[in-house]
Amino acid sequence: MISGVWHKRRKEKLYLGRVLSQRKGEKKVTTGLILMGFLGVLTLGWVVIAQKGVGRMPSYLGVKQGHLAPCTSNGCVSTQVEGKGYMKPLTYKKSEQEVKSDLLSIIYSMDRARVVKEDDRYIHVEFMTPLLRLMDDVEFYIDSERKEVHFRSASRTRLLHSGANRKRMEEIRRRYLQRQ
């Protein structure tokens, strides 16, 4: 509880240079303004902190020795991790080019998606979140030996975990299976 200085003659509290009377309505308004200011500063701080990672693509992305980068945050999902973030890889019977074409068609049909890099067996996509405009990285690796498509989806900022990466990959899986 924040207290002010009691002014003896007026029988009122002085708070931050302003006089607060003992009336309930005035206290509620002042308390509400203080709370709104605090929440505003908190929100501004959140946006500033969150925006630090938005523009920078992590340097560790890509395929190294047949593996995508490991998950380092709570919201990350991948086909190549054990535990909470694990999802089953996509399987295929078509050619690699047909699988890649199917994946690209699905990606291009999704909102706020941008293909950053693609080669014969790898696709890197950036997805922007609608509200705070944060960036998520999604990678696909077509493993021709196992006839599987491995993927990894992770937020660049580790501050917020809402399950968006898992939901996105479940939606991509659903659309992919419809094409098989």
C-alpha beads as a LAMMPS data file, in Angstrom:
LAMMPS data file: protein, C-alpha beads

180 atoms
179 bonds

1 atom types
1 bond types

-500.0 500.0 xlo xhi
-500.0 500.0 ylo yhi
-500.0 500.0 zlo zhi

Masses

1 110.0

Atoms # bond

1 1 1 0.000 0.000 0.000
2 1 1 1.336 3.415 -0.945
3 1 1 0.874 5.978 1.798
4 1 1 1.106 9.719 1.722
5 1 1 1.907 12.333 4.343
6 1 1 -0.966 13.285 6.640
7 1 1 -1.619 17.029 6.700
8 1 1 -2.875 17.888 10.198
9 1 1 -4.781 21.109 9.466
10 1 1 -6.612 19.909 6.387
11 1 1 -7.069 16.327 7.533
12 1 1 -6.062 15.164 4.039
13 1 1 -3.193 13.140 2.709
14 1 1 -0.535 14.739 0.528
15 1 1 0.578 12.280 -2.136
16 1 1 3.254 13.081 -4.720
17 1 1 2.634 16.802 -4.284
18 1 1 -1.135 16.526 -4.743
19 1 1 -3.841 16.677 -2.162
20 1 1 -6.090 13.652 -1.942
21 1 1 -9.243 14.187 -0.005
22 1 1 -10.748 11.433 2.032
23 1 1 -13.647 11.029 -0.389
24 1 1 -13.845 7.520 -1.845
25 1 1 -14.475 8.568 -5.446
26 1 1 -11.365 10.700 -5.681
27 1 1 -9.208 7.935 -4.273
28 1 1 -10.529 5.472 -6.835
29 1 1 -9.780 7.824 -9.732
30 1 1 -6.246 8.483 -8.500
31 1 1 -5.590 4.805 -7.829
32 1 1 -6.930 3.964 -11.287
33 1 1 -4.640 6.536 -12.923
34 1 1 -1.626 5.210 -11.044
35 1 1 -2.510 1.644 -12.052
36 1 1 -3.010 2.653 -15.700
37 1 1 0.361 4.414 -15.724
38 1 1 2.069 1.382 -14.229
39 1 1 0.464 -0.935 -16.801
40 1 1 1.440 1.442 -19.599
41 1 1 5.088 1.406 -18.517
42 1 1 4.976 -2.378 -18.198
43 1 1 3.494 -2.759 -21.695
44 1 1 6.028 -0.381 -23.205
45 1 1 8.830 -2.335 -21.528
46 1 1 7.434 -5.608 -22.884
47 1 1 7.303 -4.255 -26.437
48 1 1 10.839 -2.852 -26.255
49 1 1 12.240 -6.120 -24.890
50 1 1 10.258 -8.247 -27.349
51 1 1 11.271 -6.153 -30.365
52 1 1 14.972 -6.747 -29.727
53 1 1 14.840 -10.190 -31.327
54 1 1 12.354 -9.473 -34.087
55 1 1 14.706 -8.388 -36.837
56 1 1 17.600 -10.727 -36.244
57 1 1 17.589 -14.132 -37.821
58 1 1 19.414 -16.635 -35.611
59 1 1 22.745 -17.749 -37.049
60 1 1 22.329 -21.369 -35.936
61 1 1 19.416 -22.182 -38.294
62 1 1 19.811 -24.682 -41.116
63 1 1 20.638 -28.357 -41.509
64 1 1 23.875 -29.610 -40.002
65 1 1 24.719 -33.296 -40.422
66 1 1 21.079 -34.155 -41.138
67 1 1 19.713 -32.307 -38.101
68 1 1 17.908 -29.034 -37.559
69 1 1 18.894 -26.810 -34.619
70 1 1 17.875 -28.068 -31.170
71 1 1 14.972 -26.442 -29.332
72 1 1 16.150 -23.913 -26.770
73 1 1 12.831 -22.399 -25.664
74 1 1 9.585 -23.660 -24.142
75 1 1 7.410 -22.926 -27.165
76 1 1 9.662 -24.647 -29.696
77 1 1 8.457 -27.804 -31.458
78 1 1 10.543 -30.133 -33.566
79 1 1 10.614 -33.611 -35.017
80 1 1 14.197 -34.063 -33.846
81 1 1 13.890 -33.455 -30.103
82 1 1 12.754 -35.628 -27.243
83 1 1 10.218 -34.601 -24.643
84 1 1 7.616 -31.864 -24.533
85 1 1 8.415 -30.175 -27.861
86 1 1 8.398 -33.372 -29.935
87 1 1 6.114 -33.826 -32.936
88 1 1 6.076 -36.704 -35.411
89 1 1 7.766 -36.038 -38.764
90 1 1 5.714 -35.922 -41.940
91 1 1 6.132 -38.968 -44.188
92 1 1 5.936 -39.097 -47.956
93 1 1 5.785 -41.484 -50.901
94 1 1 6.027 -38.854 -53.645
95 1 1 9.226 -37.438 -55.098
96 1 1 11.188 -34.854 -53.114
97 1 1 10.229 -32.154 -55.619
98 1 1 6.517 -32.922 -55.235
99 1 1 6.823 -32.844 -51.433
100 1 1 8.666 -29.540 -51.564
101 1 1 6.070 -28.140 -53.958
102 1 1 3.261 -29.233 -51.612
103 1 1 4.977 -27.601 -48.628
104 1 1 5.577 -24.353 -50.506
105 1 1 1.944 -24.251 -51.652
106 1 1 0.793 -24.658 -48.060
107 1 1 3.196 -21.990 -46.813
108 1 1 2.215 -19.469 -49.489
109 1 1 -1.452 -19.960 -48.592
110 1 1 -0.843 -18.997 -44.950
111 1 1 -1.049 -15.461 -43.567
112 1 1 2.075 -13.501 -42.616
113 1 1 4.490 -16.113 -44.037
114 1 1 7.654 -15.304 -45.977
115 1 1 10.048 -17.859 -47.448
116 1 1 13.561 -16.746 -46.533
117 1 1 15.639 -19.576 -47.955
118 1 1 15.030 -22.698 -49.963
119 1 1 17.196 -25.260 -51.650
120 1 1 16.632 -28.836 -52.837
121 1 1 15.797 -30.305 -49.433
122 1 1 15.488 -27.320 -47.062
123 1 1 12.968 -24.496 -46.564
124 1 1 13.217 -21.663 -44.024
125 1 1 10.091 -19.566 -43.432
126 1 1 9.437 -16.541 -41.225
127 1 1 5.977 -16.158 -39.721
128 1 1 4.989 -12.861 -38.125
129 1 1 2.585 -12.969 -35.186
130 1 1 -0.496 -10.789 -35.673
131 1 1 -0.653 -8.834 -32.417
132 1 1 2.890 -7.942 -31.355
133 1 1 4.456 -8.588 -34.784
134 1 1 7.035 -10.960 -33.349
135 1 1 8.929 -13.280 -35.667
136 1 1 8.831 -17.094 -35.592
137 1 1 11.224 -19.250 -37.611
138 1 1 9.963 -22.457 -39.230
139 1 1 12.323 -24.886 -40.961
140 1 1 11.645 -27.959 -43.061
141 1 1 14.222 -30.598 -43.960
142 1 1 13.312 -33.296 -46.500
143 1 1 15.163 -36.450 -45.457
144 1 1 15.360 -38.583 -48.616
145 1 1 16.869 -41.602 -46.847
146 1 1 14.007 -41.999 -44.367
147 1 1 11.299 -40.497 -46.611
148 1 1 10.402 -38.027 -43.836
149 1 1 10.003 -34.275 -43.612
150 1 1 11.549 -32.979 -40.400
151 1 1 10.546 -29.565 -39.119
152 1 1 11.283 -27.107 -36.353
153 1 1 9.195 -24.102 -35.314
154 1 1 10.425 -21.617 -32.701
155 1 1 9.862 -18.031 -31.640
156 1 1 12.805 -15.663 -31.875
157 1 1 11.825 -14.118 -28.577
158 1 1 11.573 -16.487 -25.650
159 1 1 9.360 -14.257 -23.543
160 1 1 5.972 -15.580 -24.537
161 1 1 4.766 -19.141 -24.911
162 1 1 1.221 -19.447 -26.178
163 1 1 1.399 -22.722 -28.100
164 1 1 1.369 -20.884 -31.434
165 1 1 4.237 -22.939 -32.884
166 1 1 2.525 -26.254 -32.152
167 1 1 -0.821 -24.995 -33.515
168 1 1 0.858 -23.740 -36.687
169 1 1 2.643 -27.037 -37.296
170 1 1 -0.528 -29.027 -36.608
171 1 1 -2.304 -26.878 -39.225
172 1 1 0.518 -27.437 -41.727
173 1 1 0.363 -31.184 -41.002
174 1 1 -3.408 -31.215 -41.559
175 1 1 -3.064 -29.420 -44.901
176 1 1 -0.132 -31.620 -45.926
177 1 1 -2.039 -34.850 -45.206
178 1 1 -4.964 -33.618 -47.318
179 1 1 -2.582 -33.472 -50.309
180 1 1 -1.240 -37.011 -49.886

Bonds

1 1 1 2
2 1 2 3
3 1 3 4
4 1 4 5
5 1 5 6
6 1 6 7
7 1 7 8
8 1 8 9
9 1 9 10
10 1 10 11
11 1 11 12
12 1 12 13
13 1 13 14
14 1 14 15
15 1 15 16
16 1 16 17
17 1 17 18
18 1 18 19
19 1 19 20
20 1 20 21
21 1 21 22
22 1 22 23
23 1 23 24
24 1 24 25
25 1 25 26
26 1 26 27
27 1 27 28
28 1 28 29
29 1 29 30
30 1 30 31
31 1 31 32
32 1 32 33
33 1 33 34
34 1 34 35
35 1 35 36
36 1 36 37
37 1 37 38
38 1 38 39
39 1 39 40
40 1 40 41
41 1 41 42
42 1 42 43
43 1 43 44
44 1 44 45
45 1 45 46
46 1 46 47
47 1 47 48
48 1 48 49
49 1 49 50
50 1 50 51
51 1 51 52
52 1 52 53
53 1 53 54
54 1 54 55
55 1 55 56
56 1 56 57
57 1 57 58
58 1 58 59
59 1 59 60
60 1 60 61
61 1 61 62
62 1 62 63
63 1 63 64
64 1 64 65
65 1 65 66
66 1 66 67
67 1 67 68
68 1 68 69
69 1 69 70
70 1 70 71
71 1 71 72
72 1 72 73
73 1 73 74
74 1 74 75
75 1 75 76
76 1 76 77
77 1 77 78
78 1 78 79
79 1 79 80
80 1 80 81
81 1 81 82
82 1 82 83
83 1 83 84
84 1 84 85
85 1 85 86
86 1 86 87
87 1 87 88
88 1 88 89
89 1 89 90
90 1 90 91
91 1 91 92
92 1 92 93
93 1 93 94
94 1 94 95
95 1 95 96
96 1 96 97
97 1 97 98
98 1 98 99
99 1 99 100
100 1 100 101
101 1 101 102
102 1 102 103
103 1 103 104
104 1 104 105
105 1 105 106
106 1 106 107
107 1 107 108
108 1 108 109
109 1 109 110
110 1 110 111
111 1 111 112
112 1 112 113
113 1 113 114
114 1 114 115
115 1 115 116
116 1 116 117
117 1 117 118
118 1 118 119
119 1 119 120
120 1 120 121
121 1 121 122
122 1 122 123
123 1 123 124
124 1 124 125
125 1 125 126
126 1 126 127
127 1 127 128
128 1 128 129
129 1 129 130
130 1 130 131
131 1 131 132
132 1 132 133
133 1 133 134
134 1 134 135
135 1 135 136
136 1 136 137
137 1 137 138
138 1 138 139
139 1 139 140
140 1 140 141
141 1 141 142
142 1 142 143
143 1 143 144
144 1 144 145
145 1 145 146
146 1 146 147
147 1 147 148
148 1 148 149
149 1 149 150
150 1 150 151
151 1 151 152
152 1 152 153
153 1 153 154
154 1 154 155
155 1 155 156
156 1 156 157
157 1 157 158
158 1 158 159
159 1 159 160
160 1 160 161
161 1 161 162
162 1 162 163
163 1 163 164
164 1 164 165
165 1 165 166
166 1 166 167
167 1 167 168
168 1 168 169
169 1 169 170
170 1 170 171
171 1 171 172
172 1 172 173
173 1 173 174
174 1 174 175
175 1 175 176
176 1 176 177
177 1 177 178
178 1 178 179
179 1 179 180
